[in-house]
Amino acid sequence: MKVKLLTTISFFTYQISISQTEKLLQGKVTSNNIPLNKVEVINRTAKTSTTTNALGEFSILAKAQDSLIFLRKITYLHD
């Protein structure tokens, strides 16, 4: 999952770097080809965020120099 998420982040960093104006960035977060629901996508620079839907899809406004963070909270239950 770490490799896939890192690859996804690298792809989005590349996409943002070729644009100088704010644009709507749309994407999908997956792990082993399974969509990840409720992943928080944060534009750290603009201080905005969104969450992926049940299909792992999201959209967020971003500029070329913006920094995006992808967070997924995992809760472990103990017996």
KEVOKOL-518993 format. One line per field, with one value per residue (C-alpha): residue number from 1; x, y, z. Coordinates in nm, 3 decimals. Layout:
N
i = [NUM  ...]
xx = [X  ...]
yy = [Y  ...]
zz = [Z  ...]
This chain:
79
i = [1  2  3  4  5  6  7  8  9  10  11  12  13  14  15  16  17  18  19  20  21  22  23  24  25  26  27  28  29  30  31  32  33  34  35  36  37  38  39  40  41  42  43  44  45  46  47  48  49  50  51  52  53  54  55  56  57  58  59  60  61  62  63  64  65  66  67  68  69  70  71  72  73  74  75  76  77  78  79]
xx = [0.000  0.287  0.439  0.107  0.030  0.380  0.343  0.006  0.150  0.442  0.201  -0.005  0.309  0.411  0.067  0.065  0.418  0.333  0.062  0.111  -0.252  -0.502  -0.682  -0.923  -0.722  -0.921  -0.790  -0.848  -0.674  -0.635  -0.444  -0.394  -0.652  -0.911  -1.057  -0.990  -1.288  -1.253  -0.893  -0.839  -0.670  -0.521  -0.384  -0.137  -0.047  -0.403  -0.529  -0.818  -0.915  -1.155  -1.228  -1.241  -1.580  -1.674  -1.499  -1.177  -1.234  -1.160  -1.124  -0.939  -0.816  -0.437  -0.161  0.182  0.364  0.097  0.179  -0.075  -0.099  -0.300  -0.413  -0.602  -0.686  -0.674  -0.831  -0.723  -0.956  -0.812  -0.982]
yy = [0.000  0.240  0.194  0.252  0.561  0.699  0.639  0.815  1.112  1.135  1.135  1.418  1.617  1.589  1.691  1.999  2.102  2.150  2.407  2.763  2.849  2.700  2.407  2.139  1.825  1.503  1.162  0.823  0.669  0.289  0.013  -0.312  -0.181  -0.145  0.208  0.365  0.539  0.824  0.916  1.281  1.479  1.799  2.093  2.200  2.525  2.650  2.499  2.318  1.953  1.697  1.329  1.044  0.894  0.524  0.481  0.643  0.952  1.310  1.659  1.954  2.294  2.318  2.540  2.438  2.502  2.351  2.056  1.773  1.522  1.198  1.066  0.752  0.678  0.312  0.195  -0.130  -0.309  -0.512  -0.815]
zz = [0.000  0.079  -0.266  -0.443  -0.236  -0.294  -0.668  -0.663  -0.474  -0.717  -1.011  -0.863  -0.781  -1.145  -1.269  -1.047  -1.144  -1.513  -1.439  -1.310  -1.234  -0.992  -1.148  -1.039  -0.976  -0.999  -0.907  -0.753  -0.451  -0.460  -0.289  -0.484  -0.734  -0.455  -0.418  -0.079  0.080  0.332  0.249  0.337  0.059  0.199  0.005  0.271  0.095  0.039  0.368  0.198  0.205  0.066  0.123  -0.129  -0.205  -0.202  -0.539  -0.410  -0.625  -0.523  -0.666  -0.514  -0.635  -0.656  -0.795  -0.924  -0.596  -0.369  -0.147  -0.120  0.164  0.161  0.500  0.589  0.949  1.043  1.366  1.525  1.762  2.049  2.200]
